[in-house]
Amino acid sequence: MVAATTVRAVNDLTARWAQKTVGEEGTALTAAGLWPLLALLAGPAAGPARKELADAVGTDAEHAVPAGRELLAALAAVDGVDVAVGLWTKRVLQLHPDWLRSLPLDVHGELTGDTAADLEAMNAWVRRHTDGLIEEMPVPVGPGTLLVLASALLVRTTWRERFRDFPLRAEEGPWVGREVAGLSRSGTDLDQIRVHRTPAGELTTAEVAGDNGLDVHLLLGPPAMPGGEVLRHGVAALAGAYPALSGGALGDGAGPGVGVDRMTTRDGRPRMQLTCAGFSVDADHDLLERAGLFGLATATDASRGHFPGISEQPLAVSSARQTVTATFGALGFRAAAVTAIAMNPGGAPPQKRSQVVSATFDRPFGFLAVHRESGLVLVAGWVTDPDGWVQPEQLPGGLWWRRR
């Protein structure tokens, strides 16, 4: 079980990162894949770098390494989540045994100085731990690289209730005129649709439950609400920060994309109708572009070392990057991420009328992949370019692999 304090810290980093990163382009990110690495570096850091890293992970540096290790162990125990940590170092770099023993490593490899051979070995590790969804280590590696610390995160779930595929044509908004991969399903659980009253306006959320304890929450804000704000408020809404209405309490237009109508059904019970666009989102993040957000500003100063708890040899962060991919389709959701930090020296005929509460996501929207029990956000993203419609029988490999 993930500690509640760690869930809050990781979700807070997710919200802050999304707010500063998400713009007009689609993207995905995972603080859950980055946070443990920052925690594992905060403990052995010294000086201003130690405080900056501890502030970024929201815990004191003394307890950061155990907290990072505990999060990795908790993620590894979650059904539908695979996580691994890899470390590669040059033989000349003498590591402190205490720090090395604290790492839950899948592999400790050697950086030989043969860049092609080193990258081949690291890329094989990446492919193995992301089920081939990501193929390359995101950080550059060269003869001067002394250390690479990386995490791989794989998230996957199959929907409890699958969607129906159909060609979706938006009636307004930026997707007008496009035929996109529409997904639709209905049910009797109206509480899957909620409208949260945030300081920036109403936010509609729809919960799509997986069969293994992982859910994806779709987020739709007012057209003028920036994607970063949609995701930031979505994380807060997940934690119950805002008043919310759901199910039968919703009226027509109560929130973005929400409609209420009546239709004929067999039993007359109220129903929920969810319609959205399927998507595949890929993103690459240079974490040093926002080094202060991740506690890495001082740690990049190559004029001196910042990690005496790792090695007596001075070390400074030379590169920090994350590669993410996420796919939402009729059958389920898959996402993979690799985060790395490198260091250099220095039905039947209808009979009755029923109320139908619908939510339609047919313009840019956000998503949060969440561990249901703890509320930990595993992956967050913003969808601006949905998958185009393709007849399902034309898709090689099944609906998981629908691509633009």
Secondary structure in CASP SS format (residue, H / E / C, confidence):
PFRMAT SS
TARGET T0000
AUTHOR 0000-0000-0000
METHOD secondary structure of the structure
MODEL  1
M C 1.00
V C 1.00
A C 1.00
A H 1.00
T H 1.00
T H 1.00
V H 1.00
R H 1.00
A H 1.00
V H 1.00
N H 1.00
D H 1.00
L H 1.00
T H 1.00
A H 1.00
R H 1.00
W H 1.00
A H 1.00
Q H 1.00
K H 1.00
T H 1.00
V C 1.00
G C 1.00
E C 1.00
E C 1.00
G C 1.00
T E 1.00
A E 1.00
L E 1.00
T C 1.00
A H 1.00
A H 1.00
G H 1.00
L H 1.00
W H 1.00
P H 1.00
L H 1.00
L H 1.00
A H 1.00
L H 1.00
L H 1.00
A H 1.00
G C 1.00
P C 1.00
A C 1.00
A C 1.00
G H 1.00
P H 1.00
A H 1.00
R H 1.00
K H 1.00
E H 1.00
L H 1.00
A H 1.00
D H 1.00
A H 1.00
V H 1.00
G C 1.00
T C 1.00
D C 1.00
A H 1.00
E H 1.00
H H 1.00
A H 1.00
V H 1.00
P H 1.00
A H 1.00
G H 1.00
R H 1.00
E H 1.00
L H 1.00
L H 1.00
A H 1.00
A H 1.00
L H 1.00
A H 1.00
A C 1.00
V C 1.00
D C 1.00
G C 1.00
V E 1.00
D E 1.00
V E 1.00
A E 1.00
V E 1.00
G E 1.00
L E 1.00
W E 1.00
T E 1.00
K E 1.00
R C 1.00
V C 1.00
L C 1.00
Q C 1.00
L E 1.00
H C 1.00
P H 1.00
D H 1.00
W H 1.00
L H 1.00
R H 1.00
S H 1.00
L C 1.00
P C 1.00
L C 1.00
D C 1.00
V E 1.00
H E 1.00
G E 1.00
E E 1.00
L E 1.00
T C 1.00
G C 1.00
D C 1.00
T H 1.00
A H 1.00
A H 1.00
D H 1.00
L H 1.00
E H 1.00
A H 1.00
M H 1.00
N H 1.00
A H 1.00
W H 1.00
V H 1.00
R H 1.00
R H 1.00
H H 1.00
T C 1.00
D C 1.00
G C 1.00
L C 1.00
I C 1.00
E C 1.00
E C 1.00
M C 1.00
P C 1.00
V C 1.00
P C 1.00
V C 1.00
G C 1.00
P C 1.00
G C 1.00
T C 1.00
L C 1.00
L E 1.00
V E 1.00
L E 1.00
A E 1.00
S E 1.00
A E 1.00
L E 1.00
L E 1.00
V E 1.00
R E 1.00
T E 1.00
T E 1.00
W E 1.00
R C 1.00
E C 1.00
R C 1.00
F C 1.00
R E 1.00
D E 1.00
F E 1.00
P E 1.00
L E 1.00
R C 1.00
A E 1.00
E C 1.00
E C 1.00
G C 1.00
P C 1.00
W C 1.00
V E 1.00
G C 1.00
R C 1.00
E C 1.00
V E 1.00
A E 1.00
G E 1.00
L E 1.00
S E 1.00
R E 1.00
S E 1.00
G E 1.00
T C 1.00
D C 1.00
L H 1.00
D H 1.00
Q H 1.00
I E 1.00
R E 1.00
V E 1.00
H E 1.00
R E 1.00
T E 1.00
P C 1.00
A C 1.00
G E 1.00
E E 1.00
L E 1.00
T E 1.00
T E 1.00
A E 1.00
E E 1.00
V E 1.00
A E 1.00
G E 1.00
D C 1.00
N C 1.00
G C 1.00
L E 1.00
D E 1.00
V E 1.00
H E 1.00
L E 1.00
L E 1.00
L E 1.00
G C 1.00
P C 1.00
P C 1.00
A C 1.00
M C 1.00
P C 1.00
G H 1.00
G H 1.00
E H 1.00
V H 1.00
L H 1.00
R H 1.00
H H 1.00
G H 1.00
V H 1.00
A H 1.00
A H 1.00
L H 1.00
A C 1.00
G C 1.00
A C 1.00
Y C 1.00
P C 1.00
A E 1.00
L E 1.00
S E 1.00
G H 1.00
G H 1.00
A H 1.00
L C 1.00
G C 1.00
D C 1.00
G C 1.00
A C 1.00
G C 1.00
P C 1.00
G C 1.00
V E 1.00
G E 1.00
V E 1.00
D E 1.00
R E 1.00
M E 1.00
T E 1.00
T E 1.00
R C 1.00
D C 1.00
G C 1.00
R C 1.00
P C 1.00
R E 1.00
M E 1.00
Q E 1.00
L E 1.00
T E 1.00
C E 1.00
A E 1.00
G C 1.00
F E 1.00
S E 1.00
V E 1.00
D E 1.00
A E 1.00
D E 1.00
H E 1.00
D E 1.00
L H 1.00
L H 1.00
E H 1.00
R H 1.00
A C 1.00
G C 1.00
L C 1.00
F C 1.00
G C 1.00
L C 1.00
A C 1.00
T H 1.00
A H 1.00
T H 1.00
D C 1.00
A C 1.00
S C 1.00
R C 1.00
G C 1.00
H C 1.00
F C 1.00
P C 1.00
G C 1.00
I C 1.00
S E 1.00
E C 1.00
Q C 1.00
P C 1.00
L C 1.00
A E 1.00
V E 1.00
S E 1.00
S E 1.00
A E 1.00
R E 1.00
Q E 1.00
T E 1.00
V E 1.00
T E 1.00
A E 1.00
T E 1.00
F E 1.00
G C 1.00
A C 1.00
L C 1.00
G E 1.00
F E 1.00
R E 1.00
A E 1.00
A E 1.00
A E 1.00
V E 1.00
T E 1.00
A E 1.00
I E 1.00
A E 1.00
M E 1.00
N E 1.00
P C 1.00
G C 1.00
G C 1.00
A C 1.00
P C 1.00
P C 1.00
Q C 1.00
K E 1.00
R E 1.00
S E 1.00
Q E 1.00
V E 1.00
V E 1.00
S E 1.00
A E 1.00
T E 1.00
F E 1.00
D C 1.00
R C 1.00
P C 1.00
F E 1.00
G E 1.00
F E 1.00
L E 1.00
A E 1.00
V E 1.00
H E 1.00
R C 1.00
E C 1.00
S C 1.00
G C 1.00
L C 1.00
V E 1.00
L E 1.00
V E 1.00
A E 1.00
G E 1.00
W E 1.00
V E 1.00
T C 1.00
D C 1.00
P C 1.00
D C 1.00
G E 1.00
W C 1.00
V C 1.00
Q C 1.00
P H 1.00
E H 1.00
Q H 1.00
L C 1.00
P C 1.00
G C 1.00
G C 1.00
L H 1.00
W H 1.00
W H 1.00
R C 1.00
R C 1.00
R C 1.00
END
